[in-house]
Amino acid sequence: MQSTTLVRSALACALACSFPAAHADVSTKIEFFEDIGSIVTYDQQAARVVSDAQSIDNSSVFATGEASADLGTGELKARATGYRRLDSELSLAARATGKAMDVLTIDGPGTDAIPVTFEMAVTGDLIPPDSAAGAANAFALVRAVVDVNGSPESATVQWLRGYDAAGAVSRDVITGLGDWTGAAPAAGTNHFDLLLSYTADIVPGTPFDFSSELQAYVGSTGTLGSEIVSDFGHTGLITIVLPQNYTLSSQSGVFLAGPIPEPETWALFGTGVGMIALGLRRRGGSRG
């Protein structure tokens, strides 16, 4: 029952916690939870590309979150890990979200609505711990959203693992919710290659709101033996499939327009990754 409550709470929060409406921007949101009522949140917003990496490290929990979004390439990335040092009734460790939104217009012959397909290809790993201190539960989750004119299509894949009093795995469930095109990972692996595809009728020449979101989320009850990992920091890639002879334009003027010059673009993201690696080494030392 405790594990079911944990999962329901996670999904309810994932569905409820979203960014306010905006146009032509990207944003990241990294959140850490240490028991109910103690929440640390980091938000960033930019016009073209934004990235962030944060960690929390104290006597009860170590957790990390990384997220990025690029309006020009349509890339969203999110990664979250968590490790619970002390037992508690409910301890949601970390959630990282990247989001991109713009106002788009499709032009071409005719004035009747045409079918347009909006896709997000996602690749990454969900890795729950192999053991726990006893009677614990853990989940790793990825959620993708494509929203056209306020009509979102979402998909969630969650790996839930429960542990008995001796700390061995007693429950192991992978659940997919929503419009996923893909399959569970091959036996012995943690890797997912998935596609969220949504077709909407669009009137040529009429602007419409578009947004997409990729979220990595981990949580636990009890004391775990190692990190929970939701690693979709590889890439969630947005594409829009148009009928022949139609073109796409955006309010931003950069949506899916291609890459921008480096190296400064990912400097903050790289710094954050280094900070997280240092924190992991410190944590490993403290456990010895």
Beta strands, then each sheet from edge to edge (+ up, - down):
strand 1: 25-33
strand 2: 39-46
strand 3: 49-57
strand 4: 61-70
strand 5: 75-84
strand 6: 91-107
strand 7: 114-127
strand 8: 137-148
strand 9: 151-163
strand 10: 169-178
strand 11: 180-181
strand 12: 191-202
strand 13: 208-221
strand 14: 228-241
strand 15: 247-250
sheet 1: 2+ 1- 6+ 13- 8+ 9- 10+
sheet 2: 2+ 1- 6+ 15-
sheet 3: 3+ 4- 5+ 14- 7+ 12- 11+
end
